[in-house]
Amino acid sequence: MIKLELASKLPSALQASDITKLEKELAKILRGKITRLATLTFVTEAKIQALNKQFRKKDKPTDVLSFEPDQFTRKAGKEGAEFLGDIVIAPTYAKREALRRGLSHREELLRLVVHGVLHLSGYDHATEEEETQMFGLQERVVDLLVSI
């Protein structure tokens, strides 16, 4: 099971039910036997730029950052749950990207949450093979959620 713990208010493009559905679909894909928890925080572009500069040495905003345990919040997992890490998303950045790509803001935000969870679950896109696998899973989950 995957649990996403909100550390900030949801952007207006998302509903609590979107997060619940996302957790269920991710659990099916990732098939873990124990509960895995990630925090989900929505921030301004200035904040994500500061985090990107601090942790990745890139002084520019981005859409999503994923932080492994002890890298960002240093939060211990809840009893009976493995703490995957933190996902930080800049909704305004995501909205511009969605408009550029002709997508809804909701779809892009869902994509970014899935992307973050996959990174924290060990997936990457450094090679073509990894990219094909990770983005294939990502789009499968997003397609299911957008059609609901």
Secondary structure as a PSIPRED ss2 file (coil, helix, strand):
# PSIPRED VFORMAT (PSIPRED V4.0)

   1 M C   1.000  0.000  0.000
   2 I E   0.000  0.000  1.000
   3 K E   0.000  0.000  1.000
   4 L E   0.000  0.000  1.000
   5 E E   0.000  0.000  1.000
   6 L E   0.000  0.000  1.000
   7 A C   1.000  0.000  0.000
   8 S C   1.000  0.000  0.000
   9 K C   1.000  0.000  0.000
  10 L C   1.000  0.000  0.000
  11 P C   1.000  0.000  0.000
  12 S C   1.000  0.000  0.000
  13 A C   1.000  0.000  0.000
  14 L C   1.000  0.000  0.000
  15 Q C   1.000  0.000  0.000
  16 A H   0.000  1.000  0.000
  17 S H   0.000  1.000  0.000
  18 D H   0.000  1.000  0.000
  19 I H   0.000  1.000  0.000
  20 T H   0.000  1.000  0.000
  21 K H   0.000  1.000  0.000
  22 L H   0.000  1.000  0.000
  23 E H   0.000  1.000  0.000
  24 K H   0.000  1.000  0.000
  25 E H   0.000  1.000  0.000
  26 L H   0.000  1.000  0.000
  27 A H   0.000  1.000  0.000
  28 K H   0.000  1.000  0.000
  29 I H   0.000  1.000  0.000
  30 L H   0.000  1.000  0.000
  31 R C   1.000  0.000  0.000
  32 G C   1.000  0.000  0.000
  33 K C   1.000  0.000  0.000
  34 I C   1.000  0.000  0.000
  35 T E   0.000  0.000  1.000
  36 R E   0.000  0.000  1.000
  37 L E   0.000  0.000  1.000
  38 A E   0.000  0.000  1.000
  39 T E   0.000  0.000  1.000
  40 L E   0.000  0.000  1.000
  41 T E   0.000  0.000  1.000
  42 F E   0.000  0.000  1.000
  43 V C   1.000  0.000  0.000
  44 T C   1.000  0.000  0.000
  45 E H   0.000  1.000  0.000
  46 A H   0.000  1.000  0.000
  47 K H   0.000  1.000  0.000
  48 I H   0.000  1.000  0.000
  49 Q H   0.000  1.000  0.000
  50 A H   0.000  1.000  0.000
  51 L H   0.000  1.000  0.000
  52 N H   0.000  1.000  0.000
  53 K H   0.000  1.000  0.000
  54 Q H   0.000  1.000  0.000
  55 F H   0.000  1.000  0.000
  56 R H   0.000  1.000  0.000
  57 K C   1.000  0.000  0.000
  58 K C   1.000  0.000  0.000
  59 D C   1.000  0.000  0.000
  60 K C   1.000  0.000  0.000
  61 P C   1.000  0.000  0.000
  62 T C   1.000  0.000  0.000
  63 D C   1.000  0.000  0.000
  64 V E   0.000  0.000  1.000
  65 L E   0.000  0.000  1.000
  66 S E   0.000  0.000  1.000
  67 F E   0.000  0.000  1.000
  68 E C   1.000  0.000  0.000
  69 P C   1.000  0.000  0.000
  70 D C   1.000  0.000  0.000
  71 Q C   1.000  0.000  0.000
  72 F C   1.000  0.000  0.000
  73 T C   1.000  0.000  0.000
  74 R C   1.000  0.000  0.000
  75 K C   1.000  0.000  0.000
  76 A C   1.000  0.000  0.000
  77 G C   1.000  0.000  0.000
  78 K C   1.000  0.000  0.000
  79 E C   1.000  0.000  0.000
  80 G C   1.000  0.000  0.000
  81 A E   0.000  0.000  1.000
  82 E E   0.000  0.000  1.000
  83 F E   0.000  0.000  1.000
  84 L E   0.000  0.000  1.000
  85 G E   0.000  0.000  1.000
  86 D E   0.000  0.000  1.000
  87 I E   0.000  0.000  1.000
  88 V E   0.000  0.000  1.000
  89 I E   0.000  0.000  1.000
  90 A C   1.000  0.000  0.000
  91 P H   0.000  1.000  0.000
  92 T H   0.000  1.000  0.000
  93 Y H   0.000  1.000  0.000
  94 A H   0.000  1.000  0.000
  95 K H   0.000  1.000  0.000
  96 R H   0.000  1.000  0.000
  97 E H   0.000  1.000  0.000
  98 A H   0.000  1.000  0.000
  99 L H   0.000  1.000  0.000
 100 R H   0.000  1.000  0.000
 101 R H   0.000  1.000  0.000
 102 G C   1.000  0.000  0.000
 103 L C   1.000  0.000  0.000
 104 S C   1.000  0.000  0.000
 105 H H   0.000  1.000  0.000
 106 R H   0.000  1.000  0.000
 107 E H   0.000  1.000  0.000
 108 E H   0.000  1.000  0.000
 109 L H   0.000  1.000  0.000
 110 L H   0.000  1.000  0.000
 111 R H   0.000  1.000  0.000
 112 L H   0.000  1.000  0.000
 113 V H   0.000  1.000  0.000
 114 V H   0.000  1.000  0.000
 115 H H   0.000  1.000  0.000
 116 G H   0.000  1.000  0.000
 117 V H   0.000  1.000  0.000
 118 L H   0.000  1.000  0.000
 119 H H   0.000  1.000  0.000
 120 L H   0.000  1.000  0.000
 121 S C   1.000  0.000  0.000
 122 G C   1.000  0.000  0.000
 123 Y C   1.000  0.000  0.000
 124 D C   1.000  0.000  0.000
 125 H C   1.000  0.000  0.000
 126 A C   1.000  0.000  0.000
 127 T C   1.000  0.000  0.000
 128 E H   0.000  1.000  0.000
 129 E H   0.000  1.000  0.000
 130 E H   0.000  1.000  0.000
 131 E H   0.000  1.000  0.000
 132 T H   0.000  1.000  0.000
 133 Q H   0.000  1.000  0.000
 134 M H   0.000  1.000  0.000
 135 F H   0.000  1.000  0.000
 136 G H   0.000  1.000  0.000
 137 L H   0.000  1.000  0.000
 138 Q H   0.000  1.000  0.000
 139 E H   0.000  1.000  0.000
 140 R H   0.000  1.000  0.000
 141 V H   0.000  1.000  0.000
 142 V H   0.000  1.000  0.000
 143 D H   0.000  1.000  0.000
 144 L H   0.000  1.000  0.000
 145 L H   0.000  1.000  0.000
 146 V H   0.000  1.000  0.000
 147 S H   0.000  1.000  0.000
 148 I C   1.000  0.000  0.000
